[in-house]
């Protein structure tokens, strides 16, 4: 009996959560690029539209692969059926992929993420030491990567009091202080990425053909903070070892060069993925939006609040900030942007209003009248 029930539940689960199975072909300069292209083709084939060619992802093109393969579960599994190097710099990959059947809905949510978050303001603060010497190689490499994908950066050197920075520098092992996070929030940073990165010379080895290599080891600890609440939203710790040709580097500069390579080729994607996953989660829970409703008496304000509460699929965590001079001020979490929020309210046809002010996460409207149904 138990066996029969297990089979029934398995079949039911397969029916309810079945993925879309597709085959696709991708091309690229490397095997990894070709596989990524094939995965993109698989998702678009399953959805039936070219979702990745839309304007909304243009400035986030470097994060597109992260969205597909790591952050949002578009592809639940895949199998490489064939891989072939066609020419010197062209790889072809044919694969069979299982694509989540609710990928269209998921992509709609990603669009909201990019629309609401826009070009996020990020502050990067690192403490980098190679064999005890302070360097900036990793910071420069990561900032360059982020600028290329359209992120807006807040310069911590211009944002912080120099005495505050000096005190922080004195404690090499402390990730970040409360004062630094408060200052970052005041300067408009939505997230602060703090790196505690250490590198050290490991050995000098002889490779094939008698070529000498400097071997360096790097221990990279990074935390991502939400400066307004001082909450740690992500923490990673990774160790890398890299060989650098002695003929191309002096021993003094090899350590910095190796750190730059590690950041550019591997670590930058990891941190960017963590940032994106946080934004996705933030949108799924809802973005905080402040709404001001003018020209409304107290009884009408209670009715308006009830209209919001009747739409939990869009609004949640509704709090009244104040009611004064015929203006109701509320704060809520919304799963749509403030721009779309005004349109959604019009669609309800519960009341008429005039938009007074519309900003990124702020909406001010003038109440006109309730509409009779």
N, C-alpha and C positions, 0 to 999 in steps of 0.2 A: 504493500500500500504506500509506504514511504517513498519507494522507488518511483511509483507511478506519479505521485504528487511532485517529486523532484523534476520528472520529465515534463509534466504539465506546466510547472512554473518556469522551467527553462524555455519551453516553446512560447509561453506567454510573454516572457521577457524579450525573447528574440523578435516577436511580433511588434511589441510596443516600442522597442529601442533600436530596431534594425537600422544599420547604416546604409548609405548608398555606395555601392561598389562600382568603381570605374577604373578604366585603364587609360594611361596617358603617357606622352613622350615629352621629354624636356631636353634642352641643349644648354651648354655653357662652356666657358673656358677651362673649368675644372670639373672634376667628378661631382664635387659638392654643389657647385652652381647648377649643373645639369639636373641633379636630384631635386634641388629647390625649385627649379623651373617646372619640373614634372609634377611636383606637389601642387604648385599654383595652378597648373593646367587642370589637375584632377579636381580641385575645389571649384574652379570656374565651370568645369564640365558638369559637375554634380548640381550646381546651382542653376546653370543654364544662362548666366549672364556674366559679363566681364566686370566683376566687382573690383578688381585691383587696378583698373584703369581710371577709376573715378578721381576727380580733382582732390577729394578730401585726403587721399593718401600720398599726394605728390611730394609733399615735404617730409613724409615719413617713409620714403621708399626703402631706406635701409632697415626699417623695423618690420617691414612686410613679412619677411620670412619668419621672424620671431612670432608674429601674430599667428601664422599658419601652424608652425610645427611645435611651438612651446607654450604660448600663453593662453590660447583660447580653445584648444581641442577641435579645430576644424577637421584635421585628419586624425582619426582615432588609431589607425594602424596602416602600414603599407608594406609591400613586398617588391623588391627590385627584381624584375624578371630578366632584364637584359641591360648590360652596360658596354659601351664600345667607344673607343677613341677613333673618330672619323678622320681627323686631320691633326696637325701639330697642336693647335690650340682649341679644338672643338671636341667635346664629349657629348655622347647621346645616352640618355637613360630612359628605359621603358619600365614602368612600374604599374602595379595594381594597388589601388588605395581604397580604404574604407573611410568615407567622408560622413561626418555627423549629419543626420537628416535635418537637424534644426540649424544648419549652417547659415541659412538666409537670415533667420532671426538673430543669430549670434553676430553676423556682420552688421546688421542694423544697430546693434548695441555698440559695436566698435566705432561706427560712424559717429555715434553720440559722444563716445570718449574723445575722439579727435576734434569734434566740433566744440565740445564744452571745455576741454583742456586747452585747445588751441596750441599755441607755441608756448609750452610751459617754461616758467622761469626757474632755473636750477642754479644752485650755488655748489661749487666743488671746492672742498677744503682738504688738502692732503698733507701728511707728514711723511716724507720720503727720505730714507737713509740707505746708502749703499756703503757697506764697510764703515759705518759710523759717520759718513759724510752726507750732509744734507744736499739733496738734488731736487729737480723739478721735472725730470724727464717724463715720468708717468702722467703727471698733471697736464703737461703740454700735449701729450699724445691723446689723452681722453677728451680734452677740450676741442682739439681739432676734429675728432670723430663727431662730437655732438654738434658742432657748428655745421658740419656737412649734412646733417639730417634735420636742420632747422630749429634746433632748440635754442631758446633765449637764455643767456648766461648772466648771472649776477657776479660781478667781480668782488671777491671778498676783501682784496687789498684796499679797494676804495670804500668798502662798506663798513669796515671795522675800525675802531679806535686802535691806534698802534700800540698803546699800552696794554690793551686787552689781548692783542695778538702776541705780544711779547710774553705775557704771563702764560698764555697757552703753549707757546713754543718751549717754555722751560720744563713742561711736563710732557716728555716725548711719548709716554705710554698712554696718556689720557686721550680718548677719541675726540671729544668735543665738550665744551662747557655749556652750561645753561645760558650764560650771558651771550655767547656766540650765536646760539640758536635764536634767542630773542632779537638780536640785532639783524639776523638774516630775515626773520619774519617781517621786521619793520621795513626792510629794503625790498620787500615784495617777492622773496623767494618762496615758491610753493613746496619745494623739496630741497634738502641739503644732503649732498653726498660727501661723506667724510671717509677718507682713506688713511689707513695706517700701514704703509708699505715699506718692507725691509728687504734688502738684497745683500748678498755676501758672496765673495769669491770662494769657490769650492775647490777647484783644482785646475791644473793644466794637463791636458791629455793629448796623445798623438793619435791621429786618425789615419784612414787609408791614404797611402801615398806619402806618408811622413808629414802630413799637414797637422800643425798644432792648433788646438782649440782651448779657449778659456771657458771654463764651466762655472756658471753662476746659478745660485739658488735664490728664489724670491718667495717671500711669505707675504701675501696680500690680504689684509683685513679691511673690509668696507662695511659701513653702516649707512643706511638711508633714513634720514629723519624728516618728520613733518614738523617744521619749526614752530608753527602756531601752537601745537599741543605738545611738542617735544617728544612725540611718539616715535619709536623705532619701527619702521615699516618693513625693513629688510636688513639682514645681516649675513655676510658671506665671509668665508675664510678659505683661501686657496693657496696651494704651493706649486710652484713651477720650477723647472730646471731647464736651462737653455745652453747650448754650445755656440760659441762665437769664434770665427776664424781669427787666429792671432795675427795673421798677415794683414787683416783689414782693420784691426782695432788695437789701440794701445791698451794695456791692462787697466789704466785709469779710466778710460772712456768705455771700455767694453761693458761694464756693469750698467751704465746709463742706457747704452744702445740696446742691451738685452731687455731692460725694463720697458722701453718704448715698444719693442717688438711684441712682448707679452701682452701689453695693454691693447695695442692696435689689432692683433690677430685673434685674441681670445677673450680677454677680460672685459673689453669695452662692450662686447655683445652681451655678456653675462649681466653687467650692471644695467645696460639699456633694457634688457628683458625684465629685470626686477622692477624698473621704473614703470614699464608699460603694464605689467601685471597689477601693480598697485593702482594705476589709473583705471584699469578695467574693473577691478574690484570696487573702487570708489564709485564708479558710475552705476554698477549693478546695485549697490546699496542706495544710490541716489546722491546727487550733488546738492549741497546746501544753497538755497536761493532765498533772498530777502524780497518780500512783496509788500508794497504799500498801496492801500486802497483808500482813495480820497472821496470826499463828498458822500459819506455814509453814516447813518445814525446807528446807535448801539444795537437795536433790534435787528436791523438789516445786516449788521456785521455778524451776528450769530447765525443767520441764514446762510451767509456767504461761507462761513467756516464749515457748516454742514455740507455744502456743495463740495468743498475740497475733501472732506472726510469720506464722502461717498465714492471716491475714486482712488482706492488704495493701490491700484495697479500703476498709478502715476505719482501720487503724492503719499508721503509718509512722514512721521515724526513732526507733525504740525504743532508749532508753539506760537502763542500770542506774545509778541514783544511789548506792544502798548496799544492803547486806544486813546487818542487825544485830538481835540479840535476837528472832530468828524473825520479822522483818519485812523484806519486800522493797519497796524504793522505786524506782519506775521513772518515767521521763518519756517521753512519746510525743506524736506529732501525731495527732489524731483528727478525722475528718470528721463526727463527731456530737458533741453536747454531753455533758458529764459525766453529766447526768440520763439521757440516752438510752443512754449507754455502759453503765450498769449493766444496763439492759434487754437490750441486745445481748449482753452476756456471759451473761445467763441463757438467752437463746435458743440459744446454742451448745450448752448441756446437757453441757458438758465437766466442769464442777465446780460445787459448791454453795458459797454464801458468804452472809454477812450484811453488809449495808451499815452501816458505823459512822458515817461522815461523808460528806456530799455538799454540795459548794459549787460555785460557778460553774465553775471549772477545776480542781477537786480532788476526788478520789474515794478514800475509805479503806474497805476491806472486810476482813472476817475470813474467812479460808479455813476451810471446814468439811471437804470431802472431794471426791475425784474421783468422777465418776459413771461407772459401767460401762455400756457400750453393748451 
